Amino acid sequence: MPPIISIVGKSSSGKTTFLEKLIREITNRGYKIATVKHSHHSISFDQPNKDSWRHAQSGASATMVSSTTEIQVIKPVARELTIEELARHLGEEYDLILSEGFSRGSAPKIEIHRKEAGPLLDSASNLFAVVTDEPLDIETRQFSFEDAQGVAALIEEKYLKPNRERVSLYVNGENIPLSAFPKQIISNALLAMANSLKGGQEIKDLEYRYHADK
């Protein structure tokens, strides 16, 4: 899956504002970004008596609404999904997924910190950068609110350049981490098979799925 970075911080710290700057800076470098916003409230993309609402009320497990410019998916879940599970629904076509929130998740994090908000979050593990308006006595890299360019450069070197080529394996919906050797074996086997079927066309994205109801 694409690398995931969570932008975390206390309420009104400026997460969304800095995230907007960061998205612009990274996309200007030629990368394709997807974002995920965490909300503590229930969300709805539909209204009662609309066709897609009626589909769901009739028993459809998921409903997709398509227009000429966008799609929306309405899909109830039994529990709140992790950022990694949500990323799978976005697909593999993005270079980076930036999430706002998910401070308790396992993804690498950048914390947005304001002096008046008090200490850093206790829940934010795997922190690799802090955007702050005061110097902090920590080993983690620190950046000012004006230095979205510096944060983007760190992300590029640490996460984007090393993941230009990716192989993702999911078993029963769970992402299986792969070391270099099995990753190379799977990649070579699937690419060779696909190349023989496609007549040698260049392959930039390859997806294989297996499903069986037993």
MARTI-382714 format. One record per residue (C-alpha): residue in three letters; x, y, z. Coordinates in nm, 2 decimals, padded with zeros to 4 digits. Layout:
REC    r       x       y       z
REC  ALA       X       Y       Z
...
// end
This chain:
REC    r       x       y       z
REC  MET   00.00   00.00   00.00
REC  PRO   00.11   00.36  -00.04
REC  PRO   00.30   00.51   00.26
REC  ILE   00.06   00.66   00.52
REC  ILE   00.14   00.96   00.74
REC  SER  -00.10   01.09   01.00
REC  ILE  -00.12   01.46   01.09
REC  VAL  -00.22   01.48   01.45
REC  GLY  -00.25   01.74   01.72
REC  LYS  -00.49   01.89   01.98
REC  SER  -00.80   02.07   01.88
REC  SER  -00.75   02.41   01.71
REC  SER  -00.38   02.35   01.67
REC  GLY  -00.39   02.42   01.30
REC  LYS  -00.38   02.07   01.16
REC  THR  -00.60   02.14   00.86
REC  THR  -00.43   02.46   00.77
REC  PHE  -00.08   02.30   00.77
REC  LEU  -00.21   01.99   00.59
REC  GLU  -00.33   02.22   00.31
REC  LYS   00.01   02.37   00.28
REC  LEU   00.18   02.03   00.29
REC  ILE  -00.05   01.88   00.02
REC  ARG   00.03   02.17  -00.21
REC  GLU   00.40   02.14  -00.15
REC  ILE   00.41   01.77  -00.22
REC  THR   00.18   01.77  -00.52
REC  ASN   00.40   02.05  -00.67
REC  ARG   00.69   01.80  -00.65
REC  GLY   00.49   01.57  -00.89
REC  TYR   00.34   01.33  -00.64
REC  LYS  -00.02   01.21  -00.62
REC  ILE  -00.18   01.25  -00.28
REC  ALA  -00.49   01.10  -00.12
REC  THR  -00.63   01.22   00.22
REC  VAL  -00.84   01.07   00.49
REC  LYS  -01.01   01.28   00.76
REC  HIS  -01.10   01.12   01.09
REC  SER  -01.43   01.22   01.25
REC  HIS  -01.58   01.13   01.58
REC  HIS  -01.93   01.19   01.44
REC  SER  -02.14   00.97   01.22
REC  ILE  -02.14   01.07   00.85
REC  SER  -02.40   01.04   00.58
REC  PHE  -02.36   01.09   00.20
REC  ASP  -02.73   01.04   00.13
REC  GLN  -03.08   01.16   00.21
REC  PRO  -03.39   00.97   00.29
REC  ASN  -03.60   00.87  -00.02
REC  LYS  -03.32   00.93  -00.26
REC  ASP  -03.26   00.63  -00.49
REC  SER  -02.93   00.52  -00.33
REC  TRP  -03.09   00.55   00.02
REC  ARG  -03.37   00.33  -00.10
REC  HIS  -03.12   00.08  -00.23
REC  ALA  -02.96   00.06   00.11
REC  GLN  -03.29   00.04   00.29
REC  SER  -03.38  -00.25   00.06
REC  GLY  -03.08  -00.45   00.19
REC  ALA  -02.79  -00.36  -00.04
REC  SER  -02.46  -00.41   00.16
REC  ALA  -02.30  -00.12  -00.02
REC  THR  -02.41   00.15  -00.26
REC  MET  -02.21   00.35  -00.51
REC  VAL  -02.33   00.68  -00.66
REC  SER  -02.15   00.78  -00.98
REC  SER  -02.16   01.10  -01.18
REC  THR  -01.95   01.24  -01.47
REC  THR  -01.69   01.39  -01.23
REC  GLU  -01.69   01.18  -00.91
REC  ILE  -01.81   00.88  -00.72
REC  GLN  -01.93   00.83  -00.36
REC  VAL  -01.95   00.50  -00.18
REC  ILE  -02.19   00.43   00.10
REC  LYS  -02.08   00.13   00.30
REC  PRO  -02.18   00.05   00.66
REC  VAL  -01.90  -00.10   00.88
REC  ALA  -01.93  -00.31   01.19
REC  ARG  -01.66  -00.12   01.36
REC  GLU  -01.43   00.18   01.31
REC  LEU  -01.16   00.10   01.06
REC  THR  -00.79   00.16   01.11
REC  ILE  -00.61   00.40   00.88
REC  GLU  -00.44   00.10   00.71
REC  GLU  -00.78  -00.06   00.64
REC  LEU  -00.92   00.27   00.50
REC  ALA  -00.61   00.30   00.28
REC  ARG  -00.69  -00.03   00.12
REC  HIS  -01.03   00.11   00.00
REC  LEU  -00.85   00.40  -00.16
REC  GLY  -00.63   00.17  -00.37
REC  GLU  -00.27   00.17  -00.48
REC  GLU  -00.27   00.45  -00.74
REC  TYR  -00.15   00.72  -00.49
REC  ASP   00.21   00.80  -00.39
REC  LEU   00.11   00.90  -00.04
REC  ILE  -00.19   00.90   00.19
REC  LEU  -00.21   01.18   00.44
REC  SER  -00.46   01.15   00.72
REC  GLU  -00.59   01.41   00.96
REC  GLY  -00.63   01.25   01.30
REC  PHE  -00.58   00.88   01.39
REC  SER  -00.34   00.98   01.67
REC  ARG  -00.37   00.63   01.83
REC  GLY  -00.30   00.44   01.51
REC  SER   00.04   00.29   01.41
REC  ALA   00.11   00.50   01.11
REC  PRO   00.41   00.75   01.12
REC  LYS   00.30   01.08   01.25
REC  ILE   00.36   01.45   01.24
REC  GLU   00.22   01.64   01.53
REC  ILE   00.10   02.00   01.50
REC  HIS   00.18   02.18   01.83
REC  ARG   00.09   02.51   01.98
REC  LYS   00.26   02.65   02.29
REC  GLU  -00.07   02.75   02.45
REC  ALA  -00.21   02.39   02.41
REC  GLY   00.03   02.24   02.66
REC  PRO   00.25   01.93   02.62
REC  LEU   00.25   01.70   02.32
REC  LEU  -00.01   01.43   02.28
REC  ASP   00.05   01.12   02.50
REC  SER  -00.13   00.90   02.24
REC  ALA   00.09   00.98   01.94
REC  SER   00.34   00.70   01.89
REC  ASN   00.58   00.67   01.60
REC  LEU   00.63   01.04   01.58
REC  PHE   00.89   01.15   01.33
REC  ALA   00.84   01.53   01.31
REC  VAL   00.67   01.81   01.51
REC  VAL   00.55   02.14   01.36
REC  THR   00.57   02.39   01.65
REC  ASP   00.57   02.75   01.75
REC  GLU   00.82   02.70   02.03
REC  PRO   01.15   02.50   02.06
REC  LEU   01.09   02.17   02.24
REC  ASP   01.34   01.96   02.44
REC  ILE   01.29   01.64   02.23
REC  GLU   01.50   01.45   01.98
REC  THR   01.23   01.45   01.71
REC  ARG   01.28   01.68   01.41
REC  GLN   01.11   02.02   01.46
REC  PHE   00.98   02.26   01.20
REC  SER   00.81   02.60   01.21
REC  PHE   00.45   02.65   01.08
REC  GLU   00.60   02.83   00.78
REC  ASP   00.83   02.54   00.68
REC  ALA   00.59   02.32   00.49
REC  GLN   00.87   02.29   00.23
REC  GLY   01.11   02.14   00.49
REC  VAL   00.85   01.89   00.61
REC  ALA   00.77   01.79   00.25
REC  ALA   01.14   01.73   00.18
REC  LEU   01.17   01.51   00.49
REC  ILE   00.86   01.31   00.37
REC  GLU   01.00   01.28   00.02
REC  GLU   01.34   01.14   00.14
REC  LYS   01.20   00.92   00.42
REC  TYR   00.88   00.78   00.26
REC  LEU   00.82   00.87  -00.11
REC  LYS   01.15   00.80  -00.28
REC  PRO   01.19   00.45  -00.11
REC  ASN   00.84   00.35  -00.21
REC  ARG   00.84   00.43  -00.58
REC  GLU   00.79   00.06  -00.65
REC  ARG   00.56  -00.13  -00.42
REC  VAL   00.42  -00.48  -00.38
REC  SER   00.12  -00.52  -00.15
REC  LEU  -00.03  -00.85  -00.03
REC  TYR  -00.36  -00.87   00.14
REC  VAL  -00.50  -01.20   00.29
REC  ASN  -00.86  -01.19   00.41
REC  GLY  -00.84  -00.81   00.41
REC  GLU  -00.52  -00.79   00.62
REC  ASN  -00.21  -00.64   00.48
REC  ILE   00.08  -00.89   00.50
REC  PRO   00.43  -00.72   00.54
REC  LEU   00.68  -00.86   00.29
REC  SER   01.06  -00.86   00.31
REC  ALA   01.27  -00.80   00.00
REC  PHE   01.30  -01.17  -00.11
REC  PRO   00.93  -01.28  -00.12
REC  LYS   00.84  -00.93  -00.25
REC  GLN   01.08  -00.98  -00.55
REC  ILE   00.95  -01.34  -00.61
REC  ILE   00.59  -01.23  -00.62
REC  SER   00.66  -00.93  -00.83
REC  ASN   00.87  -01.12  -01.09
REC  ALA   00.61  -01.40  -01.12
REC  LEU   00.31  -01.18  -01.16
REC  LEU   00.48  -00.94  -01.40
REC  ALA   00.60  -01.23  -01.62
REC  MET   00.26  -01.38  -01.63
REC  ALA   00.09  -01.04  -01.71
REC  ASN   00.35  -00.95  -01.97
REC  SER   00.28  -01.28  -02.15
REC  LEU  -00.09  -01.20  -02.16
REC  LYS  -00.06  -00.83  -02.25
REC  GLY   00.20  -00.89  -02.53
REC  GLY   00.48  -00.71  -02.36
REC  GLN   00.31  -00.38  -02.28
REC  GLU   00.46  -00.17  -02.00
REC  ILE   00.29  -00.24  -01.67
REC  LYS   00.28   00.03  -01.42
REC  ASP   00.00  -00.11  -01.20
REC  LEU  -00.10  -00.48  -01.15
REC  GLU  -00.38  -00.61  -00.94
REC  TYR  -00.46  -00.97  -00.87
REC  ARG  -00.75  -01.08  -00.65
REC  TYR  -00.88  -01.42  -00.54
REC  HIS  -01.21  -01.47  -00.36
REC  ALA  -01.40  -01.79  -00.27
REC  ASP  -01.71  -01.84  -00.05
REC  LYS  -01.68  -02.17   00.13
// end
